[in-house]
Amino acid sequence: MDEIMLNNKLYLEGTITSELVYSHVMYGEGFYTFMLDVPRLSDAKDALAVTVSERLLTGLDLSIGNDITVEGQLRSYNKFIDGSNRLVLTVFARKIEPCLEKSKNPNIIYLDGFICKRPVYRTTPFGREIADMLLAVNRAYNKSDYIPTIAWGRNSRFCQSLEVGDNIRVWGRIQSREYQKKVSDEEVIKKVAYEVSISKMERVTATGTDQEQIEKSDDDNLIII
């Protein structure tokens, strides 16, 4: 199980922006959620949902406005919303501490998974290259998390060579992105999408001697976790 946990790791620093809300119970253990604002290099922030077990709450002050660090994993689950199933992402906290000193990288994630849909490469009206890729990351008990990712520039071109089933390692950050969805001729609603923005990626190919052959691509912003 420990080896599986190593394929999905994240570290966040941010400010709590909502009260704890009861989420669900699993195997007799209660879980709660709250929202965390994580700063970007610009003035923008990513608003991320965090899920925490009641076991971690003892001695923690998770009041609105407190700065904390979170270590854990990015998890996905299906939720029935507005008449259809939607893929929902949440930060699953394994360790929460007060943030006493802020670092240069407040939002770091590493994933090791498998491509489960062919990457979609496109260019924006301004000529920027983008590729969307859905990654299946194995979890304990034969479960998987399905993580939407987005690559830019050189990384997006690298995605054009990838196939379904390829083993991929990615480094980047979790981002929230607002968009508008038209539900009728008169009504447009605001929605939020979550994805991993890739800064570095590798394709891993096993050789006959159980060694790994690695092809790399990055945007010159190396992130270490």
C-alpha positions in Angstrom: 0.0 0.0 0.0 2.9 2.4 0.8 4.2 2.0 -2.8 0.8 2.9 -4.2 0.6 6.0 -2.0 3.9 7.2 -3.6 2.3 7.6 -7.0 0.0 10.4 -5.9 1.6 13.1 -3.7 0.8 16.7 -3.1 1.8 19.6 -0.9 -0.2 22.8 -0.5 0.1 26.1 1.5 -3.0 28.2 1.7 -5.7 30.1 3.7 -8.9 28.5 5.0 -11.9 30.2 3.5 -14.9 28.1 4.7 -16.1 26.3 7.8 -15.8 22.5 8.2 -18.8 20.7 6.7 -19.6 17.1 7.4 -19.2 15.0 4.2 -19.6 11.3 4.7 -18.7 8.3 6.8 -16.7 5.3 5.6 -16.0 2.2 7.7 -17.1 4.1 10.8 -14.8 7.0 10.2 -16.2 10.5 9.6 -14.9 12.9 7.0 -15.3 16.7 6.6 -14.5 19.2 3.9 -13.4 22.8 3.7 -12.2 25.2 1.1 -8.6 26.4 0.8 -7.3 29.3 -1.2 -3.8 28.5 -2.6 -1.9 31.5 -4.1 -0.3 31.5 -7.5 2.8 33.4 -8.6 0.4 36.1 -9.8 -2.3 37.7 -7.6 -4.7 34.9 -8.5 -5.6 32.0 -6.2 -6.8 28.5 -6.7 -9.9 27.6 -4.5 -9.5 23.9 -3.7 -11.7 21.5 -1.7 -10.0 19.6 1.0 -11.3 16.4 2.6 -10.0 15.5 6.1 -10.7 12.6 8.4 -12.0 13.3 11.9 -8.9 11.5 13.2 -6.7 14.4 12.0 -8.9 17.1 13.6 -7.7 16.7 17.2 -5.7 19.7 18.3 -6.1 21.5 14.9 -7.5 25.0 14.5 -9.2 25.0 11.1 -10.9 28.4 11.5 -11.5 30.7 8.5 -8.5 32.8 7.8 -5.9 30.4 9.3 -2.9 29.6 7.1 -2.1 25.9 6.9 0.0 23.3 5.0 -1.6 20.2 3.6 0.1 17.0 2.5 -1.9 14.2 0.9 -3.3 13.0 -2.4 -5.6 14.2 -5.2 -8.7 12.0 -5.3 -11.6 11.7 -7.7 -15.1 10.3 -7.3 -18.4 10.3 -9.2 -21.3 12.3 -7.9 -24.8 12.6 -9.2 -25.4 16.3 -9.8 -28.2 18.0 -11.8 -29.4 14.7 -13.3 -26.0 13.3 -14.4 -22.8 11.8 -13.0 -19.9 14.2 -12.7 -16.2 13.6 -11.9 -15.4 15.5 -8.7 -11.9 16.1 -7.5 -10.9 16.7 -3.9 -7.6 17.1 -1.9 -7.4 14.1 0.5 -5.4 15.3 3.5 -3.1 13.0 5.2 -1.3 15.7 7.3 -2.3 19.2 8.2 -0.1 21.7 10.1 -0.1 25.5 10.7 1.9 27.3 8.0 4.6 29.1 10.0 6.7 30.1 7.0 5.6 30.3 3.4 7.7 28.7 0.6 8.3 29.6 -3.0 6.2 26.6 -4.2 2.8 26.6 -2.3 1.2 24.2 -4.8 3.0 21.0 -5.8 1.7 17.7 -7.1 3.3 14.5 -8.5 1.3 11.8 -10.2 2.4 8.4 -11.7 -0.4 6.9 -13.8 -1.7 5.7 -17.1 -3.4 7.5 -20.0 -7.0 6.3 -20.2 -8.2 8.6 -23.1 -6.2 9.7 -26.1 -4.8 13.2 -25.4 -6.5 16.1 -27.2 -4.1 18.6 -28.7 -5.4 22.1 -29.8 -4.4 25.7 -30.2 -6.1 28.7 -28.8 -7.3 31.7 -30.9 -4.1 33.4 -29.8 -1.9 30.5 -31.0 -1.1 29.0 -27.6 -0.7 25.2 -27.7 -2.7 23.1 -25.2 -3.3 19.3 -24.7 -5.9 17.8 -22.4 -5.1 14.4 -20.9 -7.0 12.1 -18.5 -4.7 10.1 -16.2 -5.8 7.0 -14.2 -3.7 6.8 -11.0 -3.9 3.5 -9.1 -5.0 3.5 -5.5 -5.2 0.8 -2.8 -7.9 -1.9 -2.9 -8.0 -2.0 -6.8 -9.3 1.5 -7.1 -8.2 4.3 -9.3 -8.4 8.1 -9.3 -9.1 9.8 -12.7 -7.3 13.1 -12.9 -7.8 15.6 -15.7 -4.5 17.3 -16.6 -3.5 20.0 -19.0 -0.2 20.6 -20.7 1.1 23.7 -22.5 3.7 24.5 -25.2 6.4 21.9 -25.5 4.6 19.6 -23.1 1.5 19.7 -25.3 3.4 18.7 -28.4 5.0 15.8 -26.4 1.4 14.6 -25.6 0.7 14.1 -29.3 3.1 11.1 -29.2 1.3 9.4 -26.3 -1.2 6.6 -26.5 -3.9 5.1 -24.3 -2.2 2.8 -21.7 1.1 4.7 -21.6 2.7 5.0 -18.2 3.2 8.7 -17.5 4.7 10.7 -14.6 3.8 14.3 -14.2 4.8 17.2 -12.0 2.8 20.4 -11.7 0.1 22.2 -9.7 -3.6 21.8 -9.0 -5.6 24.6 -10.5 -9.2 25.8 -10.3 -10.7 27.4 -13.4 -14.0 29.2 -13.7 -16.1 28.9 -16.9 -19.6 29.7 -18.0 -22.1 27.0 -19.2 -25.1 27.9 -21.2 -28.1 26.0 -19.9 -30.8 27.8 -21.9 -31.2 30.7 -24.3 -31.7 33.0 -21.3 -29.6 31.4 -18.6 -25.8 31.0 -18.2 -24.3 29.6 -15.0 -20.8 29.9 -13.6 -19.0 26.6 -13.0 -15.6 25.6 -11.7 -13.3 22.9 -13.3 -10.3 21.4 -11.5 -7.2 20.0 -13.2 -3.5 19.5 -12.9 -1.4 22.0 -14.8 1.7 20.1 -16.0 5.2 21.6 -15.8 7.2 18.4 -16.3 6.3 15.0 -17.6 7.9 11.6 -18.4 6.8 8.6 -20.4 8.0 5.4 -18.7 8.7 2.2 -20.8 9.7 -1.0 -19.2 12.5 -3.0 -20.8 13.1 -6.7 -20.9 15.4 -6.5 -17.9 12.7 -4.7 -15.8 14.6 -1.5 -16.1 12.9 1.7 -17.2 13.4 3.8 -20.3 12.3 7.4 -19.8 11.3 10.1 -22.3 11.1 13.5 -20.7 9.5 16.8 -21.5 9.3 20.0 -19.4 8.7 23.7 -19.7 12.0 24.5 -17.9 10.2 24.9 -14.5 11.5 22.0 -12.5 9.4 21.0 -9.5 10.7 18.6 -6.8 8.4 16.9 -4.3 
